[in-house]
């Protein structure tokens, strides 16, 4: 089960209704309408199998909570929003395995992701995820690594790299390079040696590459998992802007 909300859930029917209306496209409406509740998706879900066939874990059952939310038109109570939260974050990983087995091709993971987006619009997001998204907005990366620490880490790894491979470099802000390399922000924070290992490969194969010094080097996007489209778009734009600024030909990611 997902962590319970520690703060009281404020119910604003009009705000919930607006959040629902903003996300209800023709495809989602069709999926909600055509589900036959056949149960063929049941055994595809690891929550269903791990909980000994609990019918509440059948993907189609979980996804249909979106239909229930739409029908209520924002007129829900705190218990319903907590139930929605538990399902969206504690009973589905959005793996989409169920979609592969649905005879109608219903993307139940997308329906649950839509539930997450609606919850996020109401401030209902797991605290860890919420904090990471705030870090993106404030620093450009999920781990809140400062620009100074990022550049210093790259220089540190370059020094160690040159002890093994004299002449090898970790280029920073090289314009016109073939590749702008990006990493998971956990690497400079906790595993900087991973950056050095990638640099070894690039050096050995003679690749023309670079890192950006400014935001745009973190290729993770945790806002996507919260259904926070605005923040997710901002994170992608950071990478796009960095690539355009450096005039590179390609962007390579580690994820």
HURAMO-V327302 format. One record per pair of residues at least 12 apart in sequence whose ideal C-beta (glycine too) atoms are under 6 Angstrom apart, sorted by sequence separation. I is the first residue (numbers start at 1). J is the second residue. D is the distance in whole Angstrom. If there is no record, write none. Layout:
# HURAMO-V327302
I_J_D + I_J_D
This chain:
# HURAMO-V327302
158_170_4 + 223_235_6 + 96_109_4 + 157_170_6 + 45_59_5 + 221_235_5 + 94_109_4 + 42_58_5 + 154_170_5 + 41_59_4 + 154_172_6 + 41_60_6 + 65_84_6 + 94_113_6 + 92_112_5 + 65_87_6 + 216_238_4 + 37_60_6 + 215_238_5 + 216_239_5 + 88_112_6 + 35_60_5 + 62_87_5 + 216_242_3 + 88_115_4 + 88_116_5 + 181_209_5 + 62_91_6 + 170_199_5 + 62_92_6 + 178_208_4 + 179_209_4 + 180_210_6 + 181_211_6 + 212_242_4 + 84_115_6 + 88_119_6 + 177_208_5 + 177_209_5 + 177_210_4 + 185_218_4 + 85_119_6 + 219_253_4 + 32_67_4 + 153_188_5 + 157_192_5 + 161_196_5 + 168_203_4 + 182_217_5 + 174_210_4 + 184_220_5 + 219_255_5 + 89_126_6 + 182_219_4 + 150_188_6 + 157_195_5 + 161_199_6 + 165_203_6 + 59_98_4 + 85_124_5 + 153_192_5 + 157_196_4 + 171_210_4 + 172_211_5 + 173_213_5 + 172_213_5 + 143_185_4 + 142_185_5 + 145_188_5 + 47_91_5 + 141_185_4 + 145_189_6 + 63_108_4 + 66_111_5 + 143_189_4 + 63_111_4 + 66_114_6 + 59_108_5 + 66_115_5 + 20_70_6 + 44_97_5 + 45_98_6 + 44_98_5 + 17_73_6 + 17_74_4 + 41_98_4 + 44_101_5 + 16_74_4 + 41_101_6 + 13_74_4 + 40_101_6 + 41_102_6 + 13_75_5 + 151_213_5 + 180_243_5 + 180_246_6 + 180_248_4 + 9_78_5 + 34_104_5 + 184_254_6 + 35_106_6 + 175_246_5 + 176_247_5 + 177_248_5 + 178_249_5 + 179_250_5 + 180_251_5 + 181_252_5 + 182_253_5 + 183_254_5 + 9_81_5 + 175_247_5 + 179_252_5 + 31_106_5 + 140_215_2 + 141_218_4 + 142_220_6 + 142_222_6 + 2_86_5 + 1_86_5 + 2_89_4 + 2_90_3 + 1_90_4 + 132_222_5 + 133_223_5 + 23_114_5 + 129_222_6 + 23_117_6 + 129_226_5 + 133_231_5 + 140_238_6 + 19_118_5 + 136_235_5 + 125_226_5 + 19_121_4 + 120_226_5 + 120_227_5 + 120_228_5 + 116_226_6 + 117_227_3 + 116_227_4 + 113_227_5
